[in-house]
Amino acid sequence: MADKISIPELYQVRLLVEPEVARLAAQHVTAEYAERLKARLKEEEEPTTSLAEDLDKKTAVHFILAEMCGNRFLEAW
């Protein structure tokens, strides 16, 4: 499927989805989520040795935000 989605299409979807994910995550934030998110964001700032490592770090932040939303579809996406 990835070979059928263009970068502009992906960007357009992110513009639509990410603000809502941020809004929902903010509504469901707990001390535990805040600590997990801070730790991952700090890790994201550290230098990486590969693109794969960089993507893994960024993906981890997005997974936490999706989990915070309380919507299983967003977690699976």
All heavy atoms as a GROMACS GRO file, in nm:
protein
  619
    1MET      N    1   0.082  -0.119   0.000
    1MET     CA    2   0.000   0.000   0.000
    1MET      C    3   0.086   0.126   0.000
    1MET      O    4   0.049   0.227  -0.058
    1MET     CB    5  -0.092  -0.001   0.121
    1MET     CG    6  -0.184   0.117   0.124
    1MET     SD    7  -0.314   0.088   0.244
    1MET     CE    8  -0.382   0.247   0.253
    2ALA      N    9   0.202   0.120   0.066
    2ALA     CA   10   0.288   0.237   0.075
    2ALA      C   11   0.332   0.287  -0.062
    2ALA      O   12   0.353   0.406  -0.081
    2ALA     CB   13   0.409   0.207   0.162
    3ASP      N   14   0.344   0.195  -0.157
    3ASP     CA   15   0.386   0.236  -0.291
    3ASP      C   16   0.273   0.306  -0.367
    3ASP      O   17   0.295   0.362  -0.474
    3ASP     CB   18   0.439   0.118  -0.370
    3ASP     CG   19   0.337   0.007  -0.388
    3ASP    OD1   20   0.244  -0.002  -0.307
    3ASP    OD2   21   0.352  -0.072  -0.483
    4LYS      N   22   0.151   0.305  -0.312
    4LYS     CA   23   0.037   0.370  -0.377
    4LYS      C   24   0.004   0.505  -0.316
    4LYS      O   25  -0.081   0.577  -0.365
    4LYS     CB   26  -0.086   0.280  -0.367
    4LYS     CG   27  -0.070   0.149  -0.442
    4LYS     CD   28  -0.192   0.064  -0.427
    4LYS     CE   29  -0.170  -0.069  -0.498
    4LYS     NZ   30  -0.287  -0.154  -0.486
    5ILE      N   31   0.070   0.542  -0.206
    5ILE     CA   32   0.043   0.668  -0.137
    5ILE      C   33   0.158   0.764  -0.163
    5ILE      O   34   0.274   0.731  -0.138
    5ILE     CB   35   0.028   0.644   0.014
    5ILE    CG1   36  -0.087   0.549   0.040
    5ILE    CG2   37   0.007   0.776   0.087
    5ILE    CD1   38  -0.097   0.503   0.184
    6SER      N   39   0.125   0.882  -0.210
    6SER     CA   40   0.229   0.981  -0.237
    6SER      C   41   0.259   1.061  -0.110
    6SER      O   42   0.179   1.066  -0.017
    6SER     CB   43   0.183   1.076  -0.348
    6SER     OG   44   0.079   1.160  -0.301
    7ILE      N   45   0.373   1.126  -0.110
    7ILE     CA   46   0.412   1.211   0.002
    7ILE      C   47   0.310   1.324   0.022
    7ILE      O   48   0.267   1.348   0.136
    7ILE     CB   49   0.554   1.267  -0.018
    7ILE    CG1   50   0.658   1.153  -0.021
    7ILE    CG2   51   0.589   1.370   0.089
    7ILE    CD1   52   0.669   1.073   0.106
    8PRO      N   53   0.266   1.393  -0.084
    8PRO     CA   54   0.164   1.496  -0.063
    8PRO      C   55   0.034   1.442  -0.002
    8PRO      O   56  -0.029   1.508   0.081
    8PRO     CB   57   0.140   1.553  -0.203
    8PRO     CG   58   0.268   1.529  -0.276
    8PRO     CD   59   0.316   1.396  -0.223
    9GLU      N   60  -0.006   1.321  -0.040
    9GLU     CA   61  -0.127   1.261   0.017
    9GLU      C   62  -0.107   1.232   0.166
    9GLU      O   63  -0.196   1.258   0.248
    9GLU     CB   64  -0.163   1.132  -0.056
    9GLU     CG   65  -0.215   1.156  -0.197
    9GLU     CD   66  -0.226   1.028  -0.276
    9GLU    OE1   67  -0.139   0.939  -0.263
    9GLU    OE2   68  -0.325   1.016  -0.350
   10LEU      N   69   0.007   1.178   0.199
   10LEU     CA   70   0.038   1.149   0.338
   10LEU      C   71   0.039   1.278   0.420
   10LEU      O   72  -0.017   1.285   0.529
   10LEU     CB   73   0.173   1.078   0.349
   10LEU     CG   74   0.222   1.046   0.489
   10LEU    CD1   75   0.124   0.955   0.561
   10LEU    CD2   76   0.360   0.986   0.484
   11TYR      N   77   0.100   1.380   0.366
   11TYR     CA   78   0.106   1.509   0.433
   11TYR      C   79  -0.034   1.564   0.458
   11TYR      O   80  -0.064   1.614   0.566
   11TYR     CB   81   0.190   1.606   0.351
   11TYR     CG   82   0.202   1.744   0.411
   11TYR    CD1   83   0.279   1.765   0.526
   11TYR    CD2   84   0.136   1.852   0.356
   11TYR    CE1   85   0.290   1.890   0.582
   11TYR    CE2   86   0.147   1.978   0.412
   11TYR     CZ   87   0.223   1.997   0.525
   11TYR     OH   88   0.233   2.122   0.580
   12GLN      N   89  -0.120   1.552   0.359
   12GLN     CA   90  -0.257   1.603   0.371
   12GLN      C   91  -0.332   1.531   0.484
   12GLN      O   92  -0.401   1.594   0.564
   12GLN     CB   93  -0.331   1.585   0.240
   12GLN     CG   94  -0.471   1.642   0.240
   12GLN     CD   95  -0.540   1.623   0.106
   12GLN    OE1   96  -0.524   1.521   0.041
   12GLN    NE2   97  -0.616   1.724   0.066
   13VAL      N   98  -0.316   1.400   0.493
   13VAL     CA   99  -0.381   1.323   0.599
   13VAL      C  100  -0.326   1.363   0.735
   13VAL      O  101  -0.401   1.380   0.832
   13VAL     CB  102  -0.367   1.172   0.574
   13VAL    CG1  103  -0.412   1.091   0.695
   13VAL    CG2  104  -0.446   1.131   0.451
   14ARG      N  105  -0.196   1.380   0.743
   14ARG     CA  106  -0.136   1.421   0.871
   14ARG      C  107  -0.189   1.557   0.916
   14ARG      O  108  -0.212   1.578   1.034
   14ARG     CB  109   0.016   1.423   0.860
   14ARG     CG  110   0.075   1.282   0.854
   14ARG     CD  111   0.223   1.284   0.856
   14ARG     NE  112   0.267   1.326   0.989
   14ARG     CZ  113   0.394   1.334   1.026
   14ARG    NH1  114   0.489   1.304   0.941
   14ARG    NH2  115   0.426   1.372   1.147
   15LEU      N  116  -0.208   1.648   0.822
   15LEU     CA  117  -0.262   1.780   0.857
   15LEU      C  118  -0.402   1.768   0.916
   15LEU      O  119  -0.442   1.847   1.002
   15LEU     CB  120  -0.266   1.872   0.735
   15LEU     CG  121  -0.133   1.929   0.689
   15LEU    CD1  122  -0.154   2.009   0.560
   15LEU    CD2  123  -0.070   2.016   0.795
   16LEU      N  124  -0.478   1.670   0.870
   16LEU     CA  125  -0.613   1.650   0.919
   16LEU      C  126  -0.617   1.575   1.051
   16LEU      O  127  -0.694   1.609   1.141
   16LEU     CB  128  -0.696   1.573   0.815
   16LEU     CG  129  -0.724   1.644   0.684
   16LEU    CD1  130  -0.782   1.546   0.583
   16LEU    CD2  131  -0.817   1.761   0.705
   17VAL      N  132  -0.534   1.473   1.065
   17VAL     CA  133  -0.543   1.382   1.179
   17VAL      C  134  -0.464   1.430   1.301
   17VAL      O  135  -0.512   1.422   1.414
   17VAL     CB  136  -0.495   1.240   1.138
   17VAL    CG1  137  -0.486   1.147   1.257
   17VAL    CG2  138  -0.587   1.183   1.031
   18GLU      N  139  -0.345   1.481   1.281
   18GLU     CA  140  -0.258   1.512   1.395
   18GLU      C  141  -0.315   1.616   1.492
   18GLU      O  142  -0.300   1.598   1.614
   18GLU     CB  143  -0.118   1.549   1.348
   18GLU     CG  144  -0.044   1.426   1.301
   18GLU     CD  145   0.100   1.452   1.264
   18GLU    OE1  146   0.146   1.568   1.268
   18GLU    OE2  147   0.168   1.355   1.231
   19PRO      N  148  -0.380   1.722   1.446
   19PRO     CA  149  -0.437   1.814   1.545
   19PRO      C  150  -0.543   1.747   1.634
   19PRO      O  151  -0.551   1.775   1.753
   19PRO     CB  152  -0.499   1.925   1.459
   19PRO     CG  153  -0.422   1.921   1.332
   19PRO     CD  154  -0.391   1.776   1.310
   20GLU      N  155  -0.621   1.659   1.576
   20GLU     CA  156  -0.723   1.589   1.654
   20GLU      C  157  -0.659   1.491   1.752
   20GLU      O  158  -0.704   1.478   1.866
   20GLU     CB  159  -0.823   1.517   1.563
   20GLU     CG  160  -0.936   1.451   1.636
   20GLU     CD  161  -1.028   1.548   1.710
   20GLU    OE1  162  -1.018   1.671   1.690
   20GLU    OE2  163  -1.111   1.500   1.789
   21VAL      N  164  -0.555   1.423   1.709
   21VAL     CA  165  -0.482   1.334   1.800
   21VAL      C  166  -0.426   1.414   1.916
   21VAL      O  167  -0.437   1.373   2.032
   21VAL     CB  168  -0.370   1.257   1.725
   21VAL    CG1  169  -0.276   1.188   1.823
   21VAL    CG2  170  -0.430   1.156   1.628
   22ALA      N  171  -0.366   1.528   1.888
   22ALA     CA  172  -0.311   1.612   1.995
   22ALA      C  173  -0.421   1.658   2.090
   22ALA      O  174  -0.403   1.657   2.213
   22ALA     CB  175  -0.239   1.732   1.933
   23ARG      N  176  -0.536   1.696   2.036
   23ARG     CA  177  -0.648   1.742   2.120
   23ARG      C  178  -0.698   1.630   2.211
   23ARG      O  179  -0.714   1.647   2.332
   23ARG     CB  180  -0.762   1.793   2.032
   23ARG     CG  181  -0.877   1.855   2.110
   23ARG     CD  182  -0.994   1.893   2.018
   23ARG     NE  183  -1.066   1.775   1.970
   23ARG     CZ  184  -1.152   1.706   2.045
   23ARG    NH1  185  -1.176   1.739   2.169
   23ARG    NH2  186  -1.215   1.602   1.994
   24LEU      N  187  -0.719   1.512   2.153
   24LEU     CA  188  -0.767   1.399   2.232
   24LEU      C  189  -0.664   1.354   2.336
   24LEU      O  190  -0.699   1.322   2.449
   24LEU     CB  191  -0.803   1.282   2.141
   24LEU     CG  192  -0.928   1.299   2.055
   24LEU    CD1  193  -0.937   1.187   1.952
   24LEU    CD2  194  -1.052   1.303   2.142
   25ALA      N  195  -0.538   1.352   2.296
   25ALA     CA  196  -0.433   1.313   2.389
   25ALA      C  197  -0.428   1.410   2.507
   25ALA      O  198  -0.414   1.367   2.623
   25ALA     CB  199  -0.298   1.309   2.318
   26ALA      N  200  -0.441   1.538   2.481
   26ALA     CA  201  -0.439   1.638   2.588
   26ALA      C  202  -0.556   1.618   2.684
   26ALA      O  203  -0.543   1.640   2.805
   26ALA     CB  204  -0.442   1.778   2.530
   27GLN      N  205  -0.668   1.574   2.633
   27GLN     CA  206  -0.785   1.550   2.719
   27GLN      C  207  -0.766   1.430   2.811
   27GLN      O  208  -0.830   1.421   2.914
   27GLN     CB  209  -0.911   1.529   2.634
   27GLN     CG  210  -0.961   1.653   2.568
   27GLN     CD  211  -1.085   1.626   2.483
   27GLN    OE1  212  -1.114   1.513   2.446
   27GLN    NE2  213  -1.159   1.732   2.454
   28HIS      N  214  -0.680   1.337   2.769
   28HIS     CA  215  -0.663   1.213   2.845
   28HIS      C  216  -0.527   1.201   2.913
   28HIS      O  217  -0.491   1.092   2.959
   28HIS     CB  218  -0.684   1.092   2.753
   28HIS     CG  219  -0.821   1.083   2.697
   28HIS    ND1  220  -0.853   1.126   2.570
   28HIS    CD2  221  -0.936   1.037   2.750
   28HIS    CE1  222  -0.983   1.106   2.549
   28HIS    NE2  223  -1.035   1.053   2.657
   29VAL      N  224  -0.454   1.308   2.921
   29VAL     CA  225  -0.320   1.301   2.978
   29VAL      C  226  -0.327   1.268   3.127
   29VAL      O  227  -0.417   1.313   3.198
   29VAL     CB  228  -0.241   1.432   2.953
   29VAL    CG1  229  -0.297   1.547   3.034
   29VAL    CG2  230  -0.092   1.412   2.981
   30THR      N  231  -0.236   1.182   3.168
   30THR     CA  232  -0.220   1.147   3.309
   30THR      C  233  -0.073   1.170   3.343
   30THR      O  234   0.010   1.192   3.254
   30THR     CB  235  -0.253   0.999   3.334
   30THR    OG1  236  -0.160   0.918   3.261
   30THR    CG2  237  -0.396   0.965   3.294
   31ALA      N  238  -0.040   1.161   3.469
   31ALA     CA  239   0.100   1.177   3.510
   31ALA      C  240   0.187   1.070   3.444
   31ALA      O  241   0.299   1.099   3.399
   31ALA     CB  242   0.111   1.170   3.662
   32GLU      N  243   0.136   0.949   3.434
   32GLU     CA  244   0.212   0.839   3.372
   32GLU      C  245   0.237   0.868   3.224
   32GLU      O  246   0.348   0.852   3.174
   32GLU     CB  247   0.139   0.707   3.388
   32GLU     CG  248   0.212   0.591   3.322
   32GLU     CD  249   0.132   0.462   3.324
   32GLU    OE1  250   0.038   0.448   3.403
   32GLU    OE2  251   0.166   0.373   3.242
   33TYR      N  252   0.132   0.908   3.153
   33TYR     CA  253   0.148   0.940   3.011
   33TYR      C  254   0.246   1.056   2.993
   33TYR      O  255   0.330   1.055   2.903
   33TYR     CB  256   0.014   0.977   2.947
   33TYR     CG  257  -0.070   0.860   2.905
   33TYR    CD1  258  -0.206   0.859   2.934
   33TYR    CD2  259  -0.018   0.755   2.833
   33TYR    CE1  260  -0.287   0.753   2.894
   33TYR    CE2  261  -0.097   0.649   2.793
   33TYR     CZ  262  -0.231   0.649   2.823
   33TYR     OH  263  -0.310   0.543   2.783
   34ALA      N  264   0.234   1.158   3.077
   34ALA     CA  265   0.322   1.274   3.066
   34ALA      C  266   0.468   1.232   3.083
   34ALA      O  267   0.555   1.278   3.007
   34ALA     CB  268   0.284   1.380   3.170
   35GLU      N  269   0.496   1.145   3.179
   35GLU     CA  270   0.634   1.099   3.201
   35GLU      C  271   0.685   1.016   3.082
   35GLU      O  272   0.798   1.033   3.038
   35GLU     CB  273   0.643   1.018   3.330
   35GLU     CG  274   0.634   1.103   3.454
   35GLU     CD  275   0.739   1.213   3.460
   35GLU    OE1  276   0.857   1.186   3.432
   35GLU    OE2  277   0.702   1.327   3.493
   36ARG      N  278   0.600   0.927   3.032
   36ARG     CA  279   0.640   0.846   2.917
   36ARG      C  280   0.669   0.934   2.796
   36ARG      O  281   0.768   0.914   2.725
   36ARG     CB  282   0.531   0.744   2.882
   36ARG     CG  283   0.521   0.631   2.981
   36ARG     CD  284   0.405   0.538   2.950
   36ARG     NE  285   0.408   0.486   2.815
   36ARG     CZ  286   0.302   0.438   2.752
   36ARG    NH1  287   0.184   0.435   2.812
   36ARG    NH2  288   0.312   0.392   2.629
   37LEU      N  289   0.582   1.032   2.774
   37LEU     CA  290   0.598   1.121   2.660
   37LEU      C  291   0.724   1.205   2.674
   37LEU      O  292   0.801   1.219   2.579
   37LEU     CB  293   0.474   1.209   2.647
   37LEU     CG  294   0.455   1.283   2.516
   37LEU    CD1  295   0.461   1.191   2.396
   37LEU    CD2  296   0.323   1.359   2.518
   38LYS      N  297   0.749   1.259   2.793
   38LYS     CA  298   0.871   1.338   2.816
   38LYS      C  299   0.996   1.256   2.790
   38LYS      O  300   1.090   1.304   2.728
   38LYS     CB  301   0.874   1.391   2.959
   38LYS     CG  302   0.789   1.512   2.983
   38LYS     CD  303   0.818   1.565   3.123
   38LYS     CE  304   0.690   1.599   3.193
   38LYS     NZ  305   0.709   1.645   3.330
   39ALA      N  306   0.996   1.132   2.838
   39ALA     CA  307   1.113   1.045   2.820
   39ALA      C  308   1.138   1.018   2.672
   39ALA      O  309   1.252   1.025   2.624
   39ALA     CB  310   1.092   0.913   2.895
   40ARG      N  311   1.032   0.989   2.597
   40ARG     CA  312   1.048   0.962   2.453
   40ARG      C  313   1.090   1.086   2.376
   40ARG      O  314   1.170   1.079   2.283
   40ARG     CB  315   0.919   0.905   2.394
   40ARG     CG  316   0.890   0.766   2.440
   40ARG     CD  317   0.997   0.671   2.393
   40ARG     NE  318   0.959   0.536   2.425
   40ARG     CZ  319   1.022   0.430   2.382
   40ARG    NH1  320   1.128   0.442   2.305
   40ARG    NH2  321   0.983   0.310   2.416
   41LEU      N  322   1.034   1.201   2.413
   41LEU     CA  323   1.073   1.325   2.346
   41LEU      C  324   1.220   1.357   2.372
   41LEU      O  325   1.291   1.405   2.283
   41LEU     CB  326   0.982   1.440   2.389
   41LEU     CG  327   0.841   1.434   2.332
   41LEU    CD1  328   0.751   1.535   2.404
   41LEU    CD2  329   0.841   1.459   2.182
   42LYS      N  330   1.266   1.329   2.494
   42LYS     CA  331   1.407   1.351   2.527
   42LYS      C  332   1.495   1.258   2.444
   42LYS      O  333   1.598   1.299   2.390
   42LYS     CB  334   1.431   1.329   2.675
   42LYS     CG  335   1.570   1.365   2.720
   42LYS     CD  336   1.584   1.356   2.869
   42LYS     CE  337   1.726   1.397   2.906
   42LYS     NZ  338   1.747   1.398   3.050
   43GLU      N  339   1.454   1.132   2.431
   43GLU     CA  340   1.528   1.036   2.348
   43GLU      C  341   1.533   1.081   2.203
   43GLU      O  342   1.633   1.062   2.134
   43GLU     CB  343   1.464   0.897   2.355
   43GLU     CG  344   1.486   0.824   2.484
   43GLU     CD  345   1.414   0.690   2.486
   43GLU    OE1  346   1.372   0.641   2.379
   43GLU    OE2  347   1.400   0.636   2.597
   44GLU      N  348   1.424   1.142   2.157
   44GLU     CA  349   1.415   1.187   2.018
   44GLU      C  350   1.520   1.295   1.987
   44GLU      O  351   1.564   1.308   1.874
   44GLU     CB  352   1.274   1.241   1.992
   44GLU     CG  353   1.234   1.242   1.848
   44GLU     CD  354   1.091   1.289   1.830
   44GLU    OE1  355   1.070   1.410   1.814
   44GLU    OE2  356   1.000   1.204   1.830
   45GLU      N  357   1.559   1.371   2.087
   45GLU     CA  358   1.658   1.478   2.070
   45GLU      C  359   1.801   1.425   2.058
   45GLU      O  360   1.888   1.494   2.006
   45GLU     CB  361   1.650   1.576   2.186
   45GLU     CG  362   1.522   1.654   2.190
   45GLU     CD  363   1.512   1.743   2.313
   45GLU    OE1  364   1.608   1.750   2.392
   45GLU    OE2  365   1.407   1.807   2.328
   46GLU      N  366   1.825   1.304   2.106
   46GLU     CA  367   1.959   1.247   2.102
   46GLU      C  368   1.997   1.209   1.960
   46GLU      O  369   1.912   1.170   1.880
   46GLU     CB  370   1.966   1.124   2.193
   46GLU     CG  371   1.941   1.157   2.339
   46GLU     CD  372   1.927   1.033   2.425
   46GLU    OE1  373   1.941   0.919   2.375
   46GLU    OE2  374   1.900   1.051   2.545
   47PRO      N  375   2.125   1.221   1.925
   47PRO     CA  376   2.168   1.187   1.789
   47PRO      C  377   2.139   1.039   1.758
   47PRO      O  378   2.142   0.955   1.846
   47PRO     CB  379   2.319   1.211   1.792
   47PRO     CG  380   2.348   1.282   1.918
   47PRO     CD  381   2.232   1.265   2.010
   48THR      N  382   2.111   1.012   1.633
   48THR     CA  383   2.086   0.875   1.588
   48THR      C  384   2.196   0.832   1.493
   48THR      O  385   2.266   0.914   1.435
   48THR     CB  386   1.950   0.864   1.518
   48THR    OG1  387   1.949   0.952   1.406
   48THR    CG2  388   1.837   0.899   1.612
   49THR      N  389   2.207   0.702   1.478
   49THR     CA  390   2.310   0.648   1.388
   49THR      C  391   2.252   0.604   1.254
   49THR      O  392   2.328   0.570   1.164
   49THR     CB  393   2.381   0.528   1.454
   49THR    OG1  394   2.282   0.430   1.488
   49THR    CG2  395   2.455   0.572   1.580
   50SER      N  396   2.119   0.604   1.244
   50SER     CA  397   2.059   0.561   1.118
   50SER      C  398   1.919   0.621   1.104
   50SER      O  399   1.858   0.665   1.202
   50SER     CB  400   2.048   0.408   1.113
   50SER     OG  401   1.953   0.363   1.208
   51LEU      N  402   1.871   0.620   0.982
   51LEU     CA  403   1.735   0.666   0.955
   51LEU      C  404   1.634   0.577   1.026
   51LEU      O  405   1.536   0.626   1.082
   51LEU     CB  406   1.708   0.668   0.804
   51LEU     CG  407   1.568   0.708   0.761
   51LEU    CD1  408   1.533   0.849   0.807
   51LEU    CD2  409   1.554   0.697   0.610
   52ALA      N  410   1.659   0.447   1.028
   52ALA     CA  411   1.567   0.354   1.094
   52ALA      C  412   1.556   0.386   1.243
   52ALA      O  413   1.446   0.385   1.299
   52ALA     CB  414   1.614   0.211   1.074
   53GLU      N  415   1.667   0.416   1.307
   53GLU     CA  416   1.665   0.450   1.449
   53GLU      C  417   1.588   0.581   1.472
   53GLU      O  418   1.509   0.592   1.565
   53GLU     CB  419   1.807   0.465   1.503
   53GLU     CG  420   1.814   0.495   1.651
   53GLU     CD  421   1.956   0.516   1.702
   53GLU    OE1  422   2.053   0.506   1.624
   53GLU    OE2  423   1.968   0.547   1.822
   54ASP      N  424   1.610   0.678   1.384
   54ASP     CA  425   1.539   0.806   1.394
   54ASP      C  426   1.389   0.785   1.379
   54ASP      O  427   1.310   0.840   1.456
   54ASP     CB  428   1.592   0.902   1.288
   54ASP     CG  429   1.536   1.042   1.304
   54ASP    OD1  430   1.540   1.097   1.415
   54ASP    OD2  431   1.488   1.098   1.202
   55LEU      N  432   1.348   0.705   1.282
   55LEU     CA  433   1.206   0.676   1.262
   55LEU      C  434   1.145   0.602   1.381
   55LEU      O  435   1.032   0.631   1.420
   55LEU     CB  436   1.186   0.596   1.133
   55LEU     CG  437   1.209   0.673   1.004
   55LEU    CD1  438   1.202   0.579   0.884
   55LEU    CD2  439   1.111   0.787   0.988
   56ASP      N  440   1.221   0.509   1.438
   56ASP     CA  441   1.172   0.437   1.556
   56ASP      C  442   1.145   0.532   1.672
   56ASP      O  443   1.044   0.521   1.741
   56ASP     CB  444   1.272   0.330   1.600
   56ASP     CG  445   1.274   0.208   1.510
   56ASP    OD1  446   1.179   0.191   1.430
   56ASP    OD2  447   1.370   0.130   1.519
   57LYS      N  448   1.236   0.628   1.691
   57LYS     CA  449   1.219   0.724   1.800
   57LYS      C  450   1.096   0.812   1.776
   57LYS      O  451   1.018   0.837   1.868
   57LYS     CB  452   1.342   0.812   1.814
   57LYS     CG  453   1.462   0.740   1.872
   57LYS     CD  454   1.580   0.834   1.884
   57LYS     CE  455   1.700   0.766   1.944
   57LYS     NZ  456   1.810   0.860   1.966
   58LYS      N  457   1.078   0.858   1.655
   58LYS     CA  458   0.963   0.944   1.624
   58LYS      C  459   0.832   0.864   1.631
   58LYS      O  460   0.730   0.914   1.678
   58LYS     CB  461   0.981   1.008   1.487
   58LYS     CG  462   1.086   1.118   1.488
   58LYS     CD  463   1.106   1.174   1.350
   58LYS     CE  464   1.195   1.296   1.348
   58LYS     NZ  465   1.324   1.284   1.412
   59THR      N  466   0.836   0.742   1.586
   59THR     CA  467   0.718   0.657   1.589
   59THR      C  468   0.674   0.630   1.733
   59THR      O  469   0.554   0.627   1.761
   59THR     CB  470   0.746   0.524   1.515
   59THR    OG1  471   0.781   0.554   1.380
   59THR    CG2  472   0.626   0.433   1.516
   60ALA      N  473   0.769   0.612   1.823
   60ALA     CA  474   0.736   0.584   1.963
   60ALA      C  475   0.654   0.698   2.023
   60ALA      O  476   0.558   0.675   2.097
   60ALA     CB  477   0.864   0.561   2.044
   61VAL      N  478   0.690   0.822   1.990
   61VAL     CA  479   0.615   0.938   2.039
   61VAL      C  480   0.472   0.934   1.985
   61VAL      O  481   0.376   0.955   2.059
   61VAL     CB  482   0.685   1.070   2.000
   61VAL    CG1  483   0.596   1.190   2.028
   61VAL    CG2  484   0.817   1.083   2.073
   62HIS      N  485   0.457   0.905   1.859
   62HIS     CA  486   0.324   0.900   1.798
   62HIS      C  487   0.238   0.787   1.856
   62HIS      O  488   0.118   0.802   1.872
   62HIS     CB  489   0.334   0.888   1.645
   62HIS     CG  490   0.379   1.014   1.580
   62HIS    ND1  491   0.293   1.113   1.544
   62HIS    CD2  492   0.502   1.058   1.547
   62HIS    CE1  493   0.359   1.214   1.490
   62HIS    NE2  494   0.488   1.182   1.491
   63PHE      N  495   0.301   0.675   1.888
   63PHE     CA  496   0.226   0.564   1.949
   63PHE      C  497   0.174   0.603   2.087
   63PHE      O  498   0.060   0.570   2.123
   63PHE     CB  499   0.310   0.438   1.960
   63PHE     CG  500   0.319   0.359   1.832
   63PHE    CD1  501   0.441   0.311   1.788
   63PHE    CD2  502   0.207   0.332   1.756
   63PHE    CE1  503   0.450   0.238   1.670
   63PHE    CE2  504   0.214   0.259   1.638
   63PHE     CZ  505   0.337   0.212   1.596
   64ILE      N  506   0.255   0.674   2.164
   64ILE     CA  507   0.208   0.718   2.296
   64ILE      C  508   0.091   0.814   2.280
   64ILE      O  509  -0.010   0.802   2.351
   64ILE     CB  510   0.323   0.783   2.375
   64ILE    CG1  511   0.429   0.678   2.410
   64ILE    CG2  512   0.269   0.848   2.504
   64ILE    CD1  513   0.557   0.735   2.467
   65LEU      N  514   0.103   0.910   2.189
   65LEU     CA  515  -0.006   1.004   2.167
   65LEU      C  516  -0.133   0.933   2.124
   65LEU      O  517  -0.243   0.964   2.171
   65LEU     CB  518   0.035   1.109   2.064
   65LEU     CG  519   0.141   1.209   2.110
   65LEU    CD1  520   0.189   1.293   1.992
   65LEU    CD2  521   0.089   1.296   2.222
   66ALA      N  522  -0.121   0.836   2.034
   66ALA     CA  523  -0.238   0.760   1.989
   66ALA      C  524  -0.299   0.682   2.104
   66ALA      O  525  -0.422   0.679   2.120
   66ALA     CB  526  -0.198   0.666   1.875
   67GLU      N  527  -0.217   0.622   2.187
   67GLU     CA  528  -0.266   0.548   2.302
   67GLU      C  529  -0.341   0.642   2.398
   67GLU      O  530  -0.445   0.607   2.452
   67GLU     CB  531  -0.149   0.482   2.374
   67GLU     CG  532  -0.187   0.395   2.490
   67GLU     CD  533  -0.066   0.335   2.558
   67GLU    OE1  534   0.037   0.312   2.492
   67GLU    OE2  535  -0.074   0.312   2.680
   68MET      N  536  -0.288   0.761   2.416
   68MET     CA  537  -0.350   0.858   2.505
   68MET      C  538  -0.490   0.897   2.459
   68MET      O  539  -0.574   0.933   2.540
   68MET     CB  540  -0.262   0.984   2.516
   68MET     CG  541  -0.135   0.963   2.594
   68MET     SD  542  -0.021   1.103   2.580
   68MET     CE  543  -0.112   1.231   2.666
   69CYS      N  544  -0.515   0.890   2.330
   69CYS     CA  545  -0.645   0.929   2.276
   69CYS      C  546  -0.757   0.840   2.326
   69CYS      O  547  -0.874   0.882   2.329
   69CYS     CB  548  -0.643   0.924   2.123
   69CYS     SG  549  -0.543   1.053   2.051
   70GLY      N  550  -0.724   0.718   2.362
   70GLY     CA  551  -0.826   0.624   2.407
   70GLY      C  552  -0.910   0.569   2.292
   70GLY      O  553  -1.022   0.526   2.313
   71ASN      N  554  -0.854   0.572   2.172
   71ASN     CA  555  -0.925   0.523   2.053
   71ASN      C  556  -0.842   0.412   1.991
   71ASN      O  557  -0.731   0.435   1.942
   71ASN     CB  558  -0.944   0.638   1.955
   71ASN     CG  559  -1.022   0.598   1.831
   71ASN    OD1  560  -0.992   0.499   1.768
   71ASN    ND2  561  -1.121   0.678   1.798
   72ARG      N  562  -0.892   0.289   1.996
   72ARG     CA  563  -0.815   0.174   1.948
   72ARG      C  564  -0.782   0.182   1.800
   72ARG      O  565  -0.680   0.131   1.756
   72ARG     CB  566  -0.888   0.044   1.981
   72ARG     CG  567  -0.886   0.016   2.131
   72ARG     CD  568  -0.962  -0.108   2.164
   72ARG     NE  569  -1.104  -0.078   2.143
   72ARG     CZ  570  -1.200  -0.166   2.153
   72ARG    NH1  571  -1.174  -0.290   2.182
   72ARG    NH2  572  -1.326  -0.132   2.133
   73PHE      N  573  -0.867   0.247   1.722
   73PHE     CA  574  -0.837   0.262   1.579
   73PHE      C  575  -0.708   0.345   1.561
   73PHE      O  576  -0.623   0.310   1.480
   73PHE     CB  577  -0.952   0.329   1.505
   73PHE     CG  578  -0.923   0.353   1.359
   73PHE    CD1  579  -0.936   0.249   1.268
   73PHE    CD2  580  -0.881   0.477   1.314
   73PHE    CE1  581  -0.906   0.270   1.133
   73PHE    CE2  582  -0.851   0.497   1.181
   73PHE     CZ  583  -0.865   0.394   1.090
   74LEU      N  584  -0.696   0.455   1.634
   74LEU     CA  585  -0.577   0.538   1.624
   74LEU      C  586  -0.453   0.463   1.670
   74LEU      O  587  -0.344   0.480   1.615
   74LEU     CB  588  -0.594   0.668   1.702
   74LEU     CG  589  -0.697   0.765   1.645
   74LEU    CD1  590  -0.720   0.881   1.741
   74LEU    CD2  591  -0.656   0.815   1.509
   75GLU      N  592  -0.467   0.380   1.772
   75GLU     CA  593  -0.354   0.300   1.818
   75GLU      C  594  -0.308   0.201   1.712
   75GLU      O  595  -0.190   0.177   1.696
   75GLU     CB  596  -0.392   0.222   1.945
   75GLU     CG  597  -0.402   0.308   2.069
   75GLU     CD  598  -0.432   0.225   2.190
   75GLU    OE1  599  -0.359   0.128   2.217
   75GLU    OE2  600  -0.530   0.257   2.260
   76ALA      N  601  -0.402   0.145   1.639
   76ALA     CA  602  -0.370   0.045   1.537
   76ALA      C  603  -0.318   0.108   1.410
   76ALA      O  604  -0.249   0.044   1.330
   76ALA     CB  605  -0.494  -0.040   1.505
   77TRP      N  606  -0.352   0.232   1.387
   77TRP     CA  607  -0.318   0.302   1.264
   77TRP      C  608  -0.172   0.330   1.262
   77TRP      O  609  -0.089   0.314   1.192
   77TRP     CB  610  -0.399   0.430   1.255
   77TRP     CG  611  -0.392   0.499   1.125
   77TRP    CD1  612  -0.395   0.444   1.001
   77TRP    CD2  613  -0.381   0.640   1.102
   77TRP    NE1  614  -0.388   0.541   0.905
   77TRP    CE2  615  -0.379   0.662   0.964
   77TRP    CE3  616  -0.372   0.748   1.186
   77TRP    CZ2  617  -0.369   0.789   0.909
   77TRP    CZ3  618  -0.365   0.873   1.132
   77TRP    CH2  619  -0.362   0.893   0.994
   0.00000   0.00000   0.00000
